[in-house]
């Protein structure tokens, strides 16, 4: 807490002066008071609560003066306030490797379930958008507070070939830019197109990207170059590396998986006529970690359904805040006025005028 006019605090020095004058007057009055032969007679004559009745109104009055003196000094508090409405973009990897059944029933279904729980646990005014990416990225649900629309988008996710992490980041930035005028849209060729002025270091937009992937980028822009555009715009990216160490058999439940694996479109090896191949863990953890670190986010690892749910629960989805100075003199003025009224009321009740 600080003060705009701190010199008014000097008025607090009047309080001990008033006390000194009060007790001086009390002693002076005693010189003219009747003298009794025994102090016991005086004590018996006084009511039991005489000291409280004598000094409580005075104490309240002095506290009221202190409150009013502080109010006149115009105190203020520095508080953290939201910089704007929060927007969360869930960027979900839907490459064919998400069909692996090392996390049953398969990675994609567990990821859908965790995302749905995450959406349901957010505040009603939190806007959430969904980006799905395989060989390219697509905004399948613009940021909205409509839980039903978000659930429909999540449950309708299907898999595709390859993994384009960089494209997912750029698509998520564009989704944020549509609703936050302070965030510029992404640029496809940073070497030629002009980038916006970078935000000051340590300053972040109230919007975040949560990127879940079980593989390594093999299509689209380089992930770190795309993440650099998020750094310029102050958008934090939280990354999740998803999948077990040994991987598992793939079961996407459709004939397309055979074409995907035996036609050279996937990252698997080995074969199985029923499931379409075995996918081993190939998460590019160093890249996902660096994306998170450079943007001010955090990297998480999830190797099971429970771990993935815990990751979603621990995501810091609070709003970015800024410091704001708020004057609070009215609080002290109100307290001072209330104490003064109480002092006067008790004085009239306990010491009525003749």
C-alpha positions in Angstrom: 0.0 0.0 0.0 1.2 3.5 -0.8 -0.1 7.1 -0.4 -0.6 9.8 -2.9 -0.5 12.6 -0.3 1.7 11.1 2.5 2.2 14.4 4.3 -1.4 14.1 5.7 -0.2 11.2 7.8 1.4 13.8 10.0 -2.1 14.4 11.3 -1.7 11.1 13.1 0.6 12.9 15.5 -2.4 14.7 16.8 -3.7 11.5 18.4 -1.1 11.2 21.2 -1.4 15.0 21.7 -5.2 14.7 22.2 -4.6 11.8 24.6 -2.1 13.9 26.6 -4.5 16.8 26.8 -7.3 14.5 27.9 -5.4 12.9 30.7 -4.0 16.3 31.8 -7.6 17.6 32.1 -8.6 14.5 34.0 -5.8 15.1 36.5 -6.6 18.7 36.8 -10.3 17.9 37.6 -9.2 15.6 40.4 -7.7 18.5 42.3 -11.1 19.9 42.8 -12.9 16.6 43.4 -14.1 15.6 46.9 -11.7 13.6 48.9 -13.0 10.4 50.6 -11.4 8.8 53.6 -11.5 5.4 52.0 -10.9 4.5 48.4 -13.0 1.4 48.9 -16.1 3.7 49.1 -15.3 5.2 45.8 -14.8 1.8 44.1 -18.1 0.5 45.5 -19.9 3.6 44.3 -18.6 3.3 40.8 -20.5 1.0 38.3 -18.7 -2.2 37.4 -18.2 -1.1 33.7 -17.3 2.5 34.5 -13.8 2.2 32.9 -15.1 0.8 29.7 -17.8 3.4 29.5 -15.3 6.1 30.2 -12.6 5.2 27.7 -14.3 3.2 24.9 -16.0 6.3 23.3 -12.6 8.1 23.5 -10.8 5.1 21.9 -13.4 4.9 19.1 -13.1 8.6 18.5 -9.3 8.4 18.2 -9.5 5.5 15.9 -12.0 7.5 13.8 -9.5 10.4 13.6 -6.8 7.9 12.5 -9.0 6.5 9.8 -9.9 10.0 8.5 -6.2 11.0 8.5 -5.3 8.0 6.5 -8.1 8.6 4.1 -6.9 12.2 3.6 -3.5 10.9 2.6 -5.2 9.1 -0.3 -3.9 5.5 0.2 -3.7 3.2 -2.8 -3.1 -0.5 -3.4 -1.4 -2.2 -6.3 -3.6 -5.1 -7.4 -3.4 -7.6 -10.2 -6.3 -7.4 -12.7 -7.0 -9.5 -15.8 -5.7 -8.0 -19.0 -8.7 -9.3 -20.9 -10.8 -12.3 -21.6 -9.0 -15.6 -21.7 -8.8 -17.7 -24.8 -7.5 -21.2 -24.9 -6.7 -23.0 -28.2 -6.4 -26.8 -28.0 -4.2 -28.0 -30.8 -4.8 -31.7 -31.0 -2.5 -34.1 -33.0 -4.7 -36.4 -35.1 -2.0 -38.2 -37.0 -2.5 -41.9 -37.6 -0.1 -42.8 -34.7 -2.9 -41.6 -32.4 -4.6 -44.9 -33.2 -2.0 -46.8 -31.1 -3.7 -48.9 -28.5 -0.8 -48.7 -26.0 -3.2 -46.4 -24.1 -6.6 -48.1 -24.4 -8.9 -48.0 -26.2 -6.4 -45.9 -28.2 -4.5 -42.7 -27.8 -7.0 -40.6 -29.7 -10.1 -41.7 -27.7 -8.3 -41.1 -24.4 -7.2 -37.7 -25.6 -10.7 -36.8 -26.6 -12.0 -37.8 -23.2 -9.3 -35.8 -21.4 -10.1 -32.8 -23.6 -13.8 -33.0 -22.9 -13.2 -33.1 -19.1 -10.9 -30.1 -19.5 -13.5 -28.1 -21.4 -16.2 -29.0 -18.8 -14.0 -27.8 -15.9 -13.4 -24.3 -17.4 -15.2 -21.2 -16.3 -18.3 -20.3 -18.3 -16.7 -17.1 -19.7 -13.5 -18.9 -20.9 -13.4 -19.1 -24.7 -11.9 -22.3 -26.1 -11.1 -23.1 -29.7 -10.1 -26.4 -31.3 -7.3 -26.9 -33.9 -6.8 -30.4 -35.3 -3.5 -31.2 -37.2 -2.1 -34.1 -39.1 -0.3 -33.2 -42.4 -1.9 -29.8 -42.2 -3.8 -27.9 -39.5 -7.4 -26.8 -39.5 -9.5 -24.7 -37.1 -12.4 -27.0 -36.6 -14.0 -24.9 -33.9 -13.4 -21.1 -33.5 -13.0 -19.9 -29.9 -16.4 -20.1 -28.2 -18.0 -20.5 -24.8 -20.6 -22.9 -26.2 -19.8 -26.2 -24.5 -22.0 -28.3 -26.8 -20.2 -27.0 -29.9 -16.9 -27.8 -28.3 -17.9 -31.3 -27.4 -19.2 -31.9 -30.9 -15.9 -30.7 -32.4 -13.9 -33.0 -30.0 -15.9 -36.1 -30.5 -15.8 -35.7 -34.3 -12.0 -35.8 -34.5 -10.6 -38.3 -37.0 -7.0 -39.2 -38.0 -5.0 -38.3 -41.0 -1.4 -38.7 -42.4 1.7 -37.0 -41.1 2.3 -34.4 -38.4 2.5 -30.6 -38.9 3.2 -29.1 -35.5 4.4 -25.7 -37.0 1.2 -25.4 -39.0 -0.9 -26.1 -35.8 0.9 -23.2 -34.0 0.3 -20.8 -36.8 -3.3 -21.8 -37.2 -3.8 -21.3 -33.4 -2.2 -17.9 -33.5 -4.6 -16.9 -36.3 -7.6 -18.1 -34.3 -6.4 -15.9 -31.3 -5.8 -12.9 -33.6 -9.5 -13.1 -34.8 -10.8 -12.2 -31.3 -7.8 -10.3 -29.8 -6.9 -7.2 -31.7 -3.6 -7.0 -29.8 -2.4 -10.2 -31.3 -1.3 -10.0 -34.9 -2.1 -12.8 -37.4 0.8 -15.1 -38.3 2.9 -14.6 -41.4 3.7 -17.5 -43.7 7.2 -16.3 -44.8 8.9 -14.3 -41.9 12.0 -13.7 -44.1 9.9 -11.6 -46.5 6.8 -10.5 -44.6 7.0 -7.9 -41.9 6.6 -9.2 -38.3 4.7 -7.1 -35.7 6.7 -5.2 -33.0 7.6 -7.8 -30.4 5.9 -7.4 -27.0 8.2 -6.4 -24.1 10.0 -9.3 -22.5 7.9 -11.0 -19.8 4.7 -9.6 -21.2 2.0 -12.1 -22.3 -1.3 -12.1 -23.9 -4.3 -13.5 -21.9 -4.4 -16.3 -24.4 -2.6 -19.6 -24.5 -2.1 -22.5 -26.8 -2.2 -26.1 -25.5 -0.5 -28.4 -28.0 -0.8 -32.2 -27.7 1.3 -34.4 -29.9 2.5 -38.0 -29.9 5.1 -37.7 -32.7 7.6 -35.5 -34.5 6.9 -32.8 -37.0 7.3 -34.0 -40.6 5.2 -31.6 -42.6 4.6 -27.8 -42.8 6.7 -25.0 -41.3 9.4 -25.8 -38.8 7.9 -25.9 -35.3 10.5 -23.6 -33.7 10.1 -21.0 -36.4 6.4 -21.0 -35.8 6.9 -20.8 -32.1 9.1 -17.7 -32.6 6.0 -16.0 -34.0 4.2 -16.8 -30.8 7.1 -15.3 -28.8 6.8 -12.1 -30.8 3.1 -11.9 -30.0 3.4 -12.8 -26.3 1.4 -16.0 -26.7 2.4 -18.9 -24.4 2.4 -22.4 -25.6 2.0 -25.4 -23.3 3.1 -28.6 -24.9 2.2 -32.2 -24.1 4.2 -35.2 -25.2 1.8 -38.1 -25.3 2.3 -41.9 -25.6 4.1 -44.8 -23.9 7.8 -45.6 -24.4 7.2 -48.9 -26.3 4.3 -47.7 -28.4 1.7 -50.2 -29.5 -0.3 -51.8 -32.2 -2.4 -49.4 -34.3 -6.1 -49.8 -34.6 -7.9 -46.9 -36.3 -10.9 -49.0 -37.1 -11.0 -48.3 -40.8 -9.3 -49.7 -44.0 -7.4 -46.4 -44.5 -4.8 -47.4 -42.0 -3.5 -50.2 -44.2 -3.0 -47.7 -47.1 -1.4 -45.3 -44.6 1.2 -47.8 -43.3 2.0 -49.9 -46.3 1.8 -47.0 -48.7 4.6 -45.1 -47.0 2.5 -42.4 -45.3 3.2 -43.4 -41.7 6.1 -43.7 -39.3 5.4 -47.3 -38.3 7.3 -50.4 -39.2 6.6 -54.1 -39.1 3.2 -55.3 -40.2 0.0 -56.8 -39.0 -2.9 -57.5 -41.4 -5.4 -56.9 -38.7 -4.2 -53.6 -37.2 -1.9 -52.1 -39.8 1.4 -52.0 -38.0 3.2 -51.2 -34.7 3.9 -47.7 -33.8 6.9 -47.0 -31.5 7.2 -43.8 -29.4 8.7 -41.1 -31.5 7.9 -37.9 -29.6 10.2 -35.0 -30.4 10.5 -34.0 -26.7 13.5 -31.6 -27.2 11.4 -29.6 -29.7 8.3 -29.6 -27.6 10.3 -28.6 -24.5 12.0 -25.7 -26.4 8.6 -24.5 -27.8 7.3 -24.3 -24.3 10.4 -22.7 -22.8 10.8 -20.0 -25.5 7.2 -18.9 -25.3 6.9 -18.9 -21.5 4.9 -22.1 -21.3 5.7 -25.5 -19.9 6.2 -29.0 -21.2 4.3 -32.0 -19.8 4.7 -35.7 -20.5 1.7 -38.2 -20.3 2.1 -41.9 -20.8 -1.4 -43.0 -19.6 -5.0 -41.9 -19.4 -4.6 -40.8 -15.7 -1.4 -38.8 -16.5 -3.0 -37.1 -19.4 -6.0 -36.1 -17.2 -3.7 -34.8 -14.5 -1.8 -32.7 -17.1 -5.0 -31.1 -18.3 -6.1 -30.4 -14.7 -2.7 -28.8 -13.9 -2.6 -26.5 -16.9 -2.4 -22.8 -15.8 -5.4 -21.5 -17.6 -5.7 -18.4 -15.4 -5.8 -15.0 -17.1 -2.7 -13.0 -17.7 -2.7 -10.0 -15.3 -1.3 -6.6 -15.1 -0.6 -4.3 -12.1 -3.2 -1.6 -11.6 -3.2 1.2 -8.9 -6.5 1.4 -7.1 -7.2 4.2 -4.6 -8.8 2.9 -1.4 -9.2 6.1 0.6 -13.0 5.6 0.6 -12.6 2.5 2.7 -10.7 4.4 5.5 -13.1 7.3 5.3 -16.1 5.0 5.7 -14.4 3.2 8.7 -13.5 6.6 10.2 -17.1 7.9 9.9 -18.6 4.7 11.3 -16.2 4.7 14.3 -17.0 8.4 14.9 -20.8 7.7 14.9 -20.3 4.8 17.3 -18.3 7.0 19.7 -21.0 9.7 19.7 -23.8 7.2 20.2 -22.1 5.5 23.1 -21.2 8.9 24.7 -24.9 9.9 24.5 -26.1 6.6 25.9 -23.6 6.3 28.8 -23.1 10.0 29.5 -26.3 11.8 28.6 -26.4 15.5 28.6 -28.1 17.1 31.7 
